[in-house]
Amino acid sequence: MPNIMKIPEHWQKPLLTLVLVALVCIVAFYHTWVSIVSIWERSETFTHGYLVMPISLWLIWLRREDYRHLHASFSGLALVCLLGCGFLWLVADLVSVLIIQQWAAVGVLVCGFWAVLGNRAAAQMLFPLLFLFLMVPFGEEFIPFLMDYTATFVVTLLRLTGISVYREGTFFTLTSGHWSVVEGCSGLRYLIASFTLGTVYAYLNYSSYKKRAVFMLASFLVPILANGLRAYMIVMIGHLSDMKLATGVDHIIYGWVFFGLVMLLLFYLGSFWQDSAPQAMQGPEAETETTMAISGAGKRWGALLALFMAIAVWPVLAEELHARQAVQAEIPIDVSARLEDVTPSVPDWGWEPNFKGVRAKAGYTVPTADSSVAIYIANFGDESQGGELINSQNYLVPQKHKVWRMIHNANTTVHGPDWSKDVEESVLNSDQRDILVWRWYRVGDAEATNHYYIKWLQLFKRLTGDASPELMILLYTETPHGDNRLAREKLMNVAQACCG
């Protein structure tokens, strides 16, 4: 009760309204918030999400004297931005882009707070409000890039050191042993931890927006460079110790110790440009300057009702649109009618496509002169959560697979005499064989490999009520190690005949 009494009277009703806005946002977008928390729970990379809201509240409480003389006033501009975030959530929900749904849900929450606080008060609390976006478990999309960067960084330094190294993708071999850059070595965990700590440090120690931006940029870039150095040092420790050190749990310990030293150095260097804390606004001048409240109880209730409706309308619209659009789980391509001597099963090469959420699939083997070509077609149906056509978890080969590894992956365009097709080309390797894989997507009559373009096609199709199938198509064949020319020709001939 003593803490309540310290809150100025003109802030008590707005604070209660802020709590109501938060509750309405959580209830309206419940499934999106559950998806955020579930990722916090299952992934150590994003456990910092539990602390974001408490830290934001702490940052506001820390500078409460700066806000004591401000007056909350409804913001129409915030309501417009909230509607934009709600529409973005609706679009992301229709095409099952979870990360955009999560960003949009947090955006609705932040805009709801802004609408209640008003433009001036929200501007004063801008950093703690924007800090809430760090609740979104974002960054897994960068893992392949970070893995490739780390592998390139390590191999380059090893060669500059004079050590002979052979590289295949994210796998490389030294005379002392084999190494690979896996997801845990990408440095994403260090990057997120550094950026989160760096943003708080910048807010607390700098009053200049320029200094804050520079330090936040440094807290983003430094861990990327540091992770490359960390990986290089671990490989060198393992190499020089004849693979006796840095190959087990000490590998992880060295990494976190090094990261801690890097962060301490970053904070130490940042302290040289530290600003003095700004003085809080005091007295009647501050109150006169910031008083912009809505007059009249009727207007206040009308504004509040409009705000709640703007939050709650989007899940209702989403449910209605989903009810009108049913994506058929079928395989419309009849390969047997287009090709002769087709076997309705894929060959036993020790690997075959396996994706979560597939509602309908078909596999075929097409004989050729010296080997076979396999065809795999998958339909994910209504794309329930975790089983989308475009999903970062739709691996051809998972990390740390006991048998297979991916040594090449890139989007390319293949050309025939009077025919061309965009494909995602991958080379899978095991001790027994190499397999060349082509993958692309078909939405209605359109085909592409670009994930963003496919999502756009899905959105347009669903908004128009079109329920035609959405397919993932794979062609693959055995290939001699290092020579994919003949394999490409076989895949091209079959692709043109059955899927052109």
C-alpha positions as CSV (number, residue, x, y, z in Angstrom):
1,M,0.0,0.0,0.0
2,P,2.8,2.5,0.7
3,N,4.0,2.1,-2.9
4,I,0.5,2.9,-4.2
5,M,0.4,6.1,-2.2
6,K,3.6,7.3,-3.8
7,I,2.0,7.2,-7.3
8,P,0.6,10.7,-8.2
9,E,-3.1,10.8,-8.4
10,H,-3.1,11.8,-12.1
11,W,-1.2,8.6,-12.9
12,Q,-3.4,6.0,-11.0
13,K,-6.1,5.7,-13.6
14,P,-3.7,5.6,-16.6
15,L,-1.7,2.8,-14.8
16,L,-4.9,0.8,-14.3
17,T,-5.7,1.3,-18.0
18,L,-2.3,0.1,-19.0
19,V,-2.8,-3.1,-17.1
20,L,-6.2,-3.6,-18.8
21,V,-4.6,-3.0,-22.2
22,A,-1.9,-5.6,-21.4
23,L,-4.6,-8.2,-20.4
24,V,-6.7,-7.6,-23.5
25,C,-3.6,-8.0,-25.7
26,I,-2.6,-11.2,-24.0
27,V,-6.1,-12.6,-24.3
28,A,-6.7,-11.5,-27.9
29,F,-3.3,-12.9,-29.2
30,Y,-3.1,-15.7,-26.7
31,H,-1.7,-18.3,-29.1
32,T,1.0,-16.0,-30.3
33,W,2.1,-15.2,-26.8
34,V,2.1,-18.9,-25.9
35,S,4.4,-19.5,-28.9
36,I,6.8,-16.8,-27.6
37,V,6.9,-18.3,-24.1
38,S,7.3,-21.9,-25.4
39,I,10.4,-20.9,-27.3
40,W,11.8,-19.2,-24.2
41,E,11.2,-22.5,-22.4
42,R,12.7,-24.9,-24.9
43,S,15.7,-22.8,-26.1
44,E,18.5,-21.6,-23.9
45,T,19.3,-19.0,-26.5
46,F,16.1,-17.1,-25.8
47,T,15.6,-17.6,-22.0
48,H,16.5,-13.9,-21.6
49,G,12.9,-13.3,-22.8
50,Y,11.6,-13.9,-19.3
51,L,13.6,-10.9,-18.1
52,V,12.6,-8.4,-20.8
53,M,9.3,-7.2,-19.2
54,P,10.8,-6.9,-15.7
55,I,13.8,-5.0,-17.0
56,S,11.5,-2.6,-18.9
57,L,9.5,-1.9,-15.8
58,W,12.7,-1.5,-13.8
59,L,14.1,1.0,-16.3
60,I,10.9,3.1,-16.0
61,W,10.9,2.8,-12.2
62,L,14.6,3.9,-12.1
63,R,13.7,7.2,-13.8
64,R,10.3,7.6,-12.2
65,E,11.0,11.2,-11.2
66,D,11.3,12.1,-14.9
67,Y,7.7,11.0,-15.4
68,R,6.1,12.2,-12.2
69,H,4.9,15.5,-13.7
70,L,3.9,14.1,-17.1
71,H,0.2,13.6,-17.8
72,A,-1.2,10.7,-19.8
73,S,-3.3,11.6,-22.9
74,F,-4.9,9.5,-25.6
75,S,-2.9,9.3,-28.9
76,G,-4.8,8.9,-32.1
77,L,-1.5,8.4,-34.0
78,A,-0.8,5.4,-31.7
79,L,-4.2,3.9,-32.6
80,V,-3.4,4.1,-36.3
81,C,-0.1,2.4,-35.7
82,L,-1.8,-0.3,-33.6
83,L,-4.2,-1.0,-36.5
84,G,-1.2,-1.4,-38.8
85,C,0.4,-3.9,-36.4
86,G,-2.9,-5.7,-36.1
87,F,-3.1,-6.0,-39.9
88,L,0.5,-7.2,-40.1
89,W,-0.4,-9.9,-37.5
90,L,-3.4,-10.9,-39.7
91,V,-1.3,-11.2,-42.8
92,A,1.4,-13.3,-40.9
93,D,-1.3,-15.5,-39.5
94,L,-2.8,-16.3,-42.9
95,V,0.6,-17.3,-44.3
96,S,1.9,-18.9,-41.1
97,V,4.9,-16.7,-40.5
98,L,5.3,-17.1,-36.8
99,I,8.1,-14.6,-36.3
100,I,6.1,-11.8,-37.9
101,Q,3.1,-12.7,-35.8
102,Q,5.2,-12.4,-32.7
103,W,6.7,-9.0,-33.8
104,A,3.2,-7.7,-34.6
105,A,1.7,-8.9,-31.3
106,V,4.4,-7.1,-29.3
107,G,3.8,-4.1,-31.6
108,V,0.1,-4.1,-30.7
109,L,1.1,-4.2,-27.0
110,V,3.6,-1.3,-27.4
111,C,1.1,0.8,-29.5
112,G,-1.6,0.1,-26.9
113,F,0.6,1.5,-24.2
114,W,1.5,4.5,-26.4
115,A,-2.2,5.2,-27.0
116,V,-2.9,5.4,-23.3
117,L,0.3,7.3,-22.4
118,G,0.1,9.8,-25.2
119,N,2.8,11.1,-27.5
120,R,4.8,13.1,-25.0
121,A,4.8,10.6,-22.2
122,A,5.5,7.7,-24.6
123,A,8.4,9.7,-26.1
124,Q,9.9,10.0,-22.6
125,M,9.6,6.3,-22.1
126,L,10.6,5.4,-25.6
127,F,13.6,3.1,-24.8
128,P,11.8,0.9,-22.2
129,L,8.8,0.6,-24.5
130,L,11.0,-0.4,-27.5
131,F,13.0,-2.7,-25.3
132,L,9.9,-4.9,-25.1
133,F,10.5,-6.1,-28.7
134,L,13.4,-8.1,-27.4
135,M,10.8,-10.5,-26.0
136,V,10.5,-11.9,-29.5
137,P,12.8,-14.9,-30.0
138,F,14.4,-13.6,-33.1
139,G,17.6,-14.6,-34.9
140,E,17.4,-18.3,-35.8
141,E,17.1,-17.2,-39.5
142,F,20.7,-15.9,-39.3
143,I,22.1,-19.2,-38.1
144,P,23.1,-20.6,-41.5
145,F,24.9,-17.2,-42.4
146,L,26.6,-17.1,-39.0
147,M,27.7,-20.8,-39.3
148,D,29.2,-20.1,-42.8
149,Y,30.9,-16.9,-41.6
150,T,32.4,-18.7,-38.6
151,A,33.7,-21.6,-40.8
152,T,35.2,-19.1,-43.3
153,F,36.8,-17.0,-40.5
154,V,38.3,-20.1,-38.8
155,V,39.6,-21.7,-42.1
156,T,41.1,-18.3,-43.2
157,L,43.0,-17.8,-39.9
158,L,44.2,-21.4,-39.9
159,R,45.6,-21.0,-43.4
160,L,47.2,-17.7,-42.5
161,T,48.7,-19.5,-39.5
162,G,50.3,-22.0,-41.9
163,I,48.1,-24.9,-41.0
164,S,46.8,-27.1,-43.9
165,V,43.0,-27.5,-43.9
166,Y,40.5,-29.0,-46.2
167,R,36.9,-27.6,-46.1
168,E,33.5,-28.9,-47.3
169,G,30.7,-26.4,-46.4
170,T,30.8,-26.0,-42.6
171,F,33.0,-29.1,-42.2
172,F,36.8,-28.9,-42.3
173,T,39.7,-31.3,-41.7
174,L,43.1,-30.7,-40.2
175,T,45.9,-33.2,-39.9
176,S,45.0,-33.7,-36.2
177,G,41.3,-34.3,-36.7
178,H,37.8,-33.3,-38.0
179,W,35.9,-30.2,-37.0
180,S,32.4,-28.8,-38.0
181,V,30.6,-25.6,-37.2
182,V,27.2,-26.6,-35.9
183,E,24.3,-24.4,-34.7
184,G,25.7,-24.1,-31.2
185,C,28.9,-22.7,-32.8
186,S,27.1,-20.0,-34.8
187,G,27.5,-17.5,-32.0
188,L,23.8,-16.6,-32.1
189,R,23.5,-17.1,-28.3
190,Y,26.5,-14.7,-27.7
191,L,25.1,-12.2,-30.2
192,I,21.7,-12.0,-28.5
193,A,23.1,-11.9,-25.0
194,S,25.6,-9.1,-26.0
195,F,22.9,-7.0,-27.8
196,T,20.5,-7.3,-24.9
197,L,23.1,-6.3,-22.3
198,G,24.4,-3.7,-24.6
199,T,21.1,-1.9,-25.1
200,V,20.5,-1.7,-21.3
201,Y,24.1,-0.5,-20.8
202,A,23.7,2.2,-23.5
203,Y,20.4,3.5,-22.0
204,L,21.8,3.7,-18.5
205,N,25.1,5.3,-19.4
206,Y,24.4,7.6,-22.3
207,S,21.9,10.4,-22.8
208,S,23.0,11.0,-26.4
209,Y,21.0,9.0,-29.0
210,K,24.1,9.0,-31.2
211,K,26.2,7.4,-28.5
212,R,23.5,4.9,-27.7
213,A,23.2,3.9,-31.3
214,V,27.0,3.5,-31.7
215,F,27.3,1.3,-28.6
216,M,24.3,-0.8,-29.5
217,L,25.9,-1.3,-33.0
218,A,29.2,-2.3,-31.3
219,S,27.4,-4.7,-29.0
220,F,25.9,-6.4,-32.2
221,L,29.1,-6.5,-34.3
222,V,31.7,-7.3,-31.6
223,P,30.3,-10.7,-30.7
224,I,30.2,-11.8,-34.3
225,L,33.9,-11.1,-34.6
226,A,34.6,-12.5,-31.2
227,N,32.8,-15.7,-32.0
228,G,35.1,-16.2,-35.0
229,L,38.1,-15.7,-32.7
230,R,36.7,-18.0,-30.1
231,A,36.1,-20.8,-32.6
232,Y,39.6,-20.3,-34.0
233,M,41.2,-20.6,-30.6
234,I,39.3,-23.7,-29.7
235,V,40.4,-25.4,-33.0
236,M,44.0,-24.3,-32.3
237,I,43.8,-25.7,-28.7
238,G,42.4,-29.0,-30.0
239,H,45.0,-29.1,-32.8
240,L,48.0,-28.3,-30.6
241,S,46.9,-30.7,-27.9
242,D,46.4,-33.5,-30.4
243,M,42.7,-33.4,-29.8
244,K,42.9,-33.9,-26.1
245,L,41.6,-30.4,-25.1
246,A,38.7,-28.3,-26.2
247,T,36.8,-31.3,-27.6
248,G,34.3,-31.9,-24.8
249,V,32.5,-29.8,-22.2
250,D,35.6,-27.6,-21.8
251,H,34.9,-26.4,-25.4
252,I,31.7,-24.7,-24.0
253,I,33.5,-23.4,-20.9
254,Y,36.2,-21.8,-22.9
255,G,33.6,-20.1,-25.1
256,W,31.6,-18.5,-22.3
257,V,34.8,-17.4,-20.4
258,F,36.0,-15.7,-23.6
259,F,32.6,-14.1,-24.2
260,G,32.6,-12.8,-20.6
261,L,36.0,-11.2,-21.1
262,V,34.9,-9.6,-24.4
263,M,31.8,-8.1,-22.8
264,L,33.8,-6.7,-19.8
265,L,36.2,-5.1,-22.3
266,L,33.4,-3.7,-24.3
267,F,31.7,-2.2,-21.2
268,Y,35.1,-0.9,-19.9
269,L,35.8,0.9,-23.2
270,G,32.3,2.3,-23.3
271,S,32.7,3.8,-19.8
272,F,35.1,6.4,-21.2
273,W,32.3,8.1,-23.0
274,Q,29.7,7.8,-20.2
275,D,27.3,10.8,-19.8
276,S,26.1,12.3,-16.6
277,A,22.5,11.4,-15.7
278,P,20.0,14.1,-17.0
279,Q,18.1,16.1,-14.4
280,A,14.5,15.3,-13.9
281,M,11.9,18.0,-14.9
282,Q,10.5,19.6,-11.8
283,G,7.8,22.1,-10.9
284,P,4.9,23.6,-12.6
285,E,6.8,24.4,-15.9
286,A,7.1,20.6,-16.5
287,E,3.4,20.1,-15.7
288,T,2.2,22.9,-18.0
289,E,4.4,21.7,-20.8
290,T,3.1,18.2,-20.8
291,T,-0.6,18.4,-19.8
292,M,-2.6,17.1,-22.8
293,A,-5.3,15.0,-21.2
294,I,-8.7,14.1,-22.9
295,S,-11.4,16.1,-21.1
296,G,-14.7,14.4,-20.3
297,A,-15.5,10.9,-19.1
298,G,-17.5,10.1,-22.2
299,K,-14.6,10.9,-24.5
300,R,-12.2,8.9,-22.3
301,W,-14.5,5.8,-22.3
302,G,-15.0,6.2,-26.1
303,A,-11.3,6.3,-26.7
304,L,-10.8,3.3,-24.5
305,L,-13.5,1.3,-26.2
306,A,-12.0,2.1,-29.7
307,L,-8.6,1.0,-28.4
308,F,-9.9,-2.4,-27.1
309,M,-11.9,-3.0,-30.4
310,A,-8.8,-2.2,-32.4
311,I,-6.9,-4.9,-30.5
312,A,-9.6,-7.6,-30.4
313,V,-10.8,-7.4,-34.0
314,W,-7.9,-9.1,-35.7
315,P,-8.2,-12.6,-34.2
316,V,-11.9,-12.5,-35.1
317,L,-11.0,-11.6,-38.7
318,A,-8.4,-14.3,-38.8
319,E,-10.8,-17.0,-37.7
320,E,-13.3,-15.9,-40.3
321,L,-10.8,-16.0,-43.1
322,H,-9.4,-19.3,-42.1
323,A,-12.9,-20.8,-42.1
324,R,-13.4,-19.7,-45.7
325,Q,-10.1,-21.0,-47.0
326,A,-9.3,-24.7,-47.0
327,V,-6.0,-25.8,-48.5
328,Q,-6.6,-29.2,-50.1
329,A,-4.2,-32.0,-49.0
330,E,-3.7,-33.8,-52.3
331,I,-1.0,-34.5,-54.9
332,P,-2.3,-33.3,-58.2
333,I,0.8,-34.2,-60.3
334,D,0.4,-37.7,-61.8
335,V,4.0,-38.7,-62.5
336,S,3.1,-42.2,-63.7
337,A,1.0,-40.7,-66.6
338,R,3.9,-38.5,-67.7
339,L,6.8,-40.9,-67.5
340,E,7.3,-44.6,-68.4
341,D,8.6,-47.4,-66.2
342,V,8.0,-45.3,-63.0
343,T,8.1,-47.1,-59.6
344,P,5.8,-45.7,-57.0
345,S,8.5,-45.5,-54.2
346,V,11.8,-43.8,-53.7
347,P,15.1,-45.8,-53.9
348,D,16.9,-47.1,-50.9
349,W,20.0,-44.9,-50.7
350,G,20.1,-44.6,-47.0
351,W,18.4,-41.1,-47.2
352,E,15.0,-39.9,-48.2
353,P,13.1,-36.6,-47.5
354,N,11.4,-36.5,-44.1
355,F,9.5,-33.3,-43.0
356,K,7.1,-32.7,-40.2
357,G,3.5,-31.8,-40.9
358,V,3.2,-33.4,-44.3
359,R,-0.5,-34.2,-45.0
360,A,-0.1,-35.9,-48.3
361,K,3.0,-37.1,-50.2
362,A,4.1,-39.2,-53.1
363,G,7.5,-40.8,-54.0
364,Y,8.7,-42.3,-57.3
365,T,11.8,-43.8,-58.9
366,V,12.6,-43.0,-62.5
367,P,15.1,-45.3,-64.1
368,T,17.9,-43.7,-66.3
369,A,20.8,-45.1,-68.3
370,D,23.3,-45.5,-65.4
371,S,21.2,-44.9,-62.2
372,S,17.9,-43.6,-61.1
373,V,16.2,-40.3,-60.3
374,A,13.9,-40.0,-57.3
375,I,10.9,-37.7,-57.1
376,Y,9.3,-36.6,-53.9
377,I,6.2,-34.4,-53.7
378,A,4.8,-33.1,-50.4
379,N,1.6,-31.2,-49.5
380,F,1.4,-29.7,-46.0
381,G,-2.4,-29.2,-46.1
382,D,-3.7,-26.5,-43.8
383,E,-0.1,-25.8,-42.5
384,S,-0.7,-26.3,-38.8
385,Q,1.9,-24.7,-36.5
386,G,5.3,-26.4,-37.1
387,G,4.2,-28.0,-40.3
388,E,4.4,-25.2,-42.8
389,L,5.4,-25.4,-46.5
390,I,8.1,-22.8,-45.8
391,N,9.7,-23.6,-42.4
392,S,13.3,-23.1,-41.3
393,Q,13.1,-26.5,-39.7
394,N,12.5,-28.3,-43.0
395,Y,16.0,-29.7,-43.1
396,L,17.2,-32.1,-45.8
397,V,19.8,-33.2,-43.2
398,P,19.7,-32.2,-39.5
399,Q,22.8,-30.9,-37.8
400,K,25.0,-33.6,-36.2
401,H,23.4,-36.4,-38.3
402,K,25.2,-39.7,-37.7
403,V,25.5,-40.6,-41.4
404,W,24.7,-37.6,-43.7
405,R,26.0,-34.1,-43.9
406,M,25.2,-31.2,-46.3
407,I,28.4,-29.9,-48.1
408,H,26.7,-27.5,-50.6
409,N,23.5,-25.5,-50.6
410,A,22.6,-22.6,-52.9
411,N,19.8,-21.3,-55.1
412,T,20.5,-21.5,-58.8
413,T,18.8,-21.4,-62.2
414,V,19.2,-24.5,-64.4
415,H,18.9,-24.2,-68.2
416,G,17.9,-26.6,-70.9
417,P,17.8,-26.0,-74.7
418,D,14.4,-24.3,-74.4
419,W,13.6,-24.5,-70.7
420,S,14.8,-23.1,-67.4
421,K,13.9,-23.5,-63.7
422,D,14.9,-22.0,-60.4
423,V,15.9,-24.6,-57.9
424,E,17.6,-24.9,-54.5
425,E,20.5,-27.2,-55.1
426,S,22.1,-29.2,-52.3
427,V,24.8,-31.9,-52.2
428,L,24.4,-34.5,-49.4
429,N,27.4,-36.6,-48.5
430,S,27.9,-39.9,-46.6
431,D,30.7,-42.5,-46.5
432,Q,28.9,-44.5,-49.2
433,R,27.6,-42.0,-51.7
434,D,26.8,-38.4,-52.6
435,I,23.3,-37.2,-53.5
436,L,22.4,-34.2,-55.6
437,V,19.1,-32.7,-54.6
438,W,16.9,-30.1,-56.3
439,R,14.1,-28.5,-54.4
440,W,11.4,-25.9,-55.3
441,Y,7.9,-25.0,-54.4
442,R,4.6,-24.7,-56.3
443,V,1.7,-22.5,-55.2
444,G,-1.2,-22.8,-57.6
445,D,0.4,-22.5,-61.0
446,A,3.4,-20.5,-59.9
447,E,6.8,-22.1,-59.0
448,A,9.7,-20.5,-57.1
449,T,12.5,-21.1,-54.6
450,N,12.5,-17.6,-52.9
451,H,10.8,-18.1,-49.5
452,Y,9.5,-14.5,-49.4
453,Y,8.0,-14.7,-52.8
454,I,6.3,-18.1,-51.9
455,K,4.8,-16.5,-48.8
456,W,3.4,-13.6,-50.9
457,L,1.9,-16.1,-53.3
458,Q,0.3,-18.0,-50.4
459,L,-1.1,-14.7,-49.0
460,F,-2.6,-13.6,-52.3
461,K,-4.1,-17.1,-52.9
462,R,-5.7,-17.3,-49.5
463,L,-7.1,-13.8,-49.5
464,T,-8.9,-14.6,-52.8
465,G,-10.3,-17.9,-51.4
466,D,-8.2,-20.1,-53.7
467,A,-7.8,-23.6,-52.2
468,S,-5.5,-25.1,-54.8
469,P,-2.6,-27.3,-53.5
470,E,0.7,-25.9,-52.3
471,L,3.6,-28.3,-52.9
472,M,7.2,-28.9,-52.1
473,I,8.9,-30.8,-55.0
474,L,12.2,-32.6,-54.7
475,L,14.3,-34.4,-57.3
476,Y,17.5,-36.2,-56.4
477,T,20.0,-38.7,-57.7
478,E,23.3,-40.2,-56.9
479,T,26.4,-38.4,-58.1
480,P,30.1,-39.1,-58.3
481,H,31.9,-37.1,-55.6
482,G,32.9,-33.7,-56.9
483,D,31.3,-34.1,-60.4
484,N,27.7,-33.1,-60.6
485,R,27.4,-32.4,-64.3
486,L,25.9,-35.7,-65.4
487,A,23.6,-35.7,-62.3
488,R,22.3,-32.3,-63.2
489,E,21.5,-33.4,-66.7
490,K,19.5,-36.4,-65.4
491,L,17.6,-34.2,-63.0
492,M,16.9,-31.7,-65.7
493,N,15.5,-34.3,-68.1
494,V,13.2,-35.7,-65.5
495,A,12.1,-32.3,-64.2
496,Q,11.2,-31.1,-67.7
497,A,9.2,-34.3,-68.4
498,C,7.3,-34.7,-65.1
499,C,7.1,-31.3,-63.5
500,G,7.6,-28.8,-66.3
